[in-house]
Amino acid sequence: MRAAMPEQNPLPLQNDDCRGPLPREVVQGLELFNHGEYFEAHEALETAWRAERGPVRDLYRGILQIGVAYYHLLNGNYSGAVKLFQRYKQYLEPFADGCKGIALDELRRDAERAEAELLRLGSERMHQFNRALLRPVRYRYQPDTNTEEQA
């Protein structure tokens, strides 16, 4: 299967893009990510990414790719993990810390530490990776008070 080229979002990032509540799929994806269920987190975050039409979609894509890097790392796919660690950066770069309530600076530092450790170990010793370096995503969830929850 051939990997798709990343789409570039032509819309400029506006401050308003980072305001407002996180979509339910993103919250679900972050919770799965935080429980180490990286494949499932990918599925939920991909749903949110595909549904979002504004620039903030790349925020979801960047987090999704960190989760996929962790998934590859834990499953012994060195080249896949390295590739995803490099790819997420372009998507998260335009977003300031706190966008949509997500501690992005901390997430970036955590991902950079994990990537550095993986590169230090190399493919031959990646099984020695310290899983404590796979940190959760800290975020603040504020439900959308303008919509009612469906039961």
C-alpha positions in Angstrom: 0.0 0.0 0.0 1.4 3.4 -1.0 1.3 6.2 1.6 -0.6 9.3 0.5 1.2 12.6 0.3 0.2 15.0 3.1 -2.4 17.5 2.0 -1.5 21.1 2.6 -4.3 23.2 4.0 -4.3 26.5 2.1 -6.3 28.3 4.8 -4.3 30.5 7.1 -4.6 29.7 10.8 -6.7 32.2 12.7 -6.8 32.7 16.5 -10.5 31.7 16.4 -9.6 28.3 15.0 -8.1 27.3 18.3 -11.1 28.4 20.4 -14.2 26.4 21.1 -14.7 22.9 22.4 -13.0 19.8 21.2 -15.2 17.6 19.1 -16.4 14.4 20.8 -14.2 12.2 18.5 -11.1 14.2 19.4 -11.8 13.7 23.1 -12.4 10.0 22.5 -9.2 9.8 20.6 -7.2 11.6 23.3 -8.6 9.3 26.0 -7.6 6.2 23.9 -4.2 7.7 23.3 -3.8 8.4 27.0 -4.6 4.7 27.7 -2.0 3.5 25.3 -4.5 2.4 22.8 -2.8 4.1 19.9 -4.4 2.2 17.0 -7.9 3.0 18.3 -6.9 6.6 19.0 -5.8 6.9 15.4 -9.2 5.7 14.2 -11.1 8.3 16.4 -8.7 11.2 15.6 -8.9 10.3 11.9 -12.7 10.6 12.0 -12.4 14.1 13.5 -9.6 15.1 11.1 -11.7 14.0 8.1 -14.8 15.8 9.4 -13.0 19.1 10.1 -12.7 21.6 7.2 -10.8 24.3 8.9 -7.0 24.6 9.5 -7.4 23.0 13.0 -7.8 19.7 11.2 -4.0 19.6 11.1 -3.9 19.7 14.9 -5.8 16.5 15.0 -3.7 15.0 12.2 -0.4 15.9 14.1 -1.6 14.2 17.3 -2.8 11.2 15.4 0.6 10.8 13.8 2.4 10.9 17.2 0.0 8.1 18.3 0.8 6.1 15.1 4.6 6.7 15.8 4.1 5.2 19.3 2.1 2.3 17.8 4.9 1.5 15.4 7.5 1.9 18.1 5.7 -0.6 20.3 5.3 -3.1 17.5 8.9 -3.0 16.4 8.5 -1.0 13.2 11.5 1.3 13.5 11.3 2.9 10.1 7.6 3.5 10.4 8.1 5.1 13.8 10.9 7.3 12.6 8.9 8.5 9.6 5.8 9.4 11.7 8.0 11.2 14.3 9.2 13.4 11.5 5.9 13.9 9.8 3.8 15.1 12.8 6.0 18.2 13.2 4.8 19.9 10.1 1.2 19.6 11.2 1.6 20.8 14.8 4.1 23.6 14.0 1.5 26.4 13.3 -0.4 25.8 16.5 0.3 27.6 19.8 0.3 25.9 23.1 -3.2 25.6 24.5 -4.9 25.5 21.1 -8.3 23.8 21.7 -7.2 23.3 25.3 -4.4 20.9 24.4 -0.9 21.3 26.1 0.9 21.2 22.8 4.3 22.4 24.0 4.3 19.5 26.5 3.2 17.0 23.8 5.9 18.2 21.4 8.6 17.9 24.1 7.3 14.4 25.0 7.3 13.3 21.4 10.8 14.7 20.8 12.1 12.8 23.9 10.6 9.6 22.6 12.0 10.2 19.1 15.5 11.0 20.5 15.5 7.8 22.6 14.3 5.7 19.6 17.1 7.2 17.4 19.6 6.6 20.2 18.7 2.9 20.5 18.4 2.3 16.8 16.4 -0.5 15.2 18.6 -3.2 16.8 17.9 -2.1 20.4 14.5 -0.5 20.1 13.1 -3.3 22.2 14.9 -1.6 25.1 12.8 1.5 24.7 11.6 3.0 28.0 7.8 2.9 27.7 7.5 5.6 30.4 8.6 8.1 27.7 5.2 7.5 26.0 3.4 10.3 27.9 -0.3 11.1 27.8 -1.7 14.2 26.1 -2.8 16.8 28.7 -5.9 18.7 27.6 -8.8 20.7 29.0 -12.2 19.6 27.9 -15.1 22.0 27.9 -18.3 20.6 26.5 -20.1 22.6 23.9 -22.9 24.2 25.8 -24.7 25.2 22.6 -25.7 21.7 21.6 -27.5 19.1 23.6 -26.0 15.6 24.0 -27.9 12.9 22.2 -28.8 10.0 24.4 
